[in-house]
Amino acid sequence: MPRKLRELIADLEKQGFVNRGGKGSHRNFTHPRVARPVTISGDAGDDAKRYQEKAVKAAIAEATG
């Protein structure tokens, strides 16, 4: 069963990512040690897509070094 977007957002925020806003249902999370922002699109209760889970996992790995 896929995770919910709110869980991915919580994971990012725990690692120090900051929501820089976005348009519509898009949110851009930035971190000082990560080169590119992570964009999460959709409502918080939606199921996460596989590419979103991969992007969050890769960004957290890059941030924790």
C-alpha positions as CSV (number, residue, x, y, z in Angstrom):
1,M,0.0,0.0,0.0
2,P,1.5,3.4,-1.0
3,R,2.2,5.9,1.7
4,K,0.3,9.2,1.9
5,L,1.8,12.5,0.8
6,R,1.5,13.8,4.4
7,E,3.9,11.1,5.5
8,L,6.5,12.1,2.9
9,I,6.1,15.7,3.9
10,A,6.6,14.8,7.6
11,D,9.8,12.8,6.7
12,L,11.2,15.8,4.8
13,E,10.4,18.3,7.6
14,K,12.0,15.9,10.2
15,Q,15.2,16.1,8.2
16,G,15.2,19.9,8.1
17,F,13.6,20.6,4.8
18,V,11.6,23.8,4.6
19,N,8.4,24.3,2.6
20,R,9.0,27.3,0.2
21,G,5.5,27.2,-1.1
22,G,4.3,26.7,-4.7
23,K,1.4,27.1,-7.0
24,G,-1.9,25.2,-6.4
25,S,-1.3,21.8,-4.9
26,H,2.5,21.9,-5.4
27,R,5.0,22.4,-2.5
28,N,8.7,22.9,-2.9
29,F,11.0,21.7,-0.1
30,T,14.5,23.0,0.1
31,H,17.5,22.1,2.3
32,P,20.9,23.9,2.5
33,R,22.8,20.7,1.6
34,V,20.6,19.5,-1.3
35,A,21.2,21.0,-4.7
36,R,17.6,20.9,-6.1
37,P,14.3,21.4,-4.4
38,V,11.9,18.5,-3.9
39,T,8.5,19.1,-5.4
40,I,5.5,17.3,-3.9
41,S,2.2,17.7,-5.8
42,G,-1.2,16.7,-4.6
43,D,-3.4,16.9,-1.5
44,A,-2.0,15.7,1.8
45,G,-4.3,12.7,1.9
46,D,-3.5,11.5,-1.6
47,D,-1.5,8.3,-2.1
48,A,2.2,9.0,-3.0
49,K,3.4,8.1,-6.4
50,R,6.4,5.8,-6.8
51,Y,8.5,8.7,-8.3
52,Q,7.6,11.0,-5.4
53,E,8.7,8.4,-2.8
54,K,12.0,7.9,-4.7
55,A,12.6,11.7,-4.9
56,V,12.1,12.1,-1.2
57,K,14.3,9.1,-0.3
58,A,17.1,10.5,-2.6
59,A,16.8,14.0,-1.2
60,I,17.0,12.7,2.4
61,A,20.0,10.6,1.6
62,E,21.7,13.6,0.1
63,A,20.9,15.8,3.1
64,T,22.2,13.3,5.6
65,G,25.2,12.8,3.6
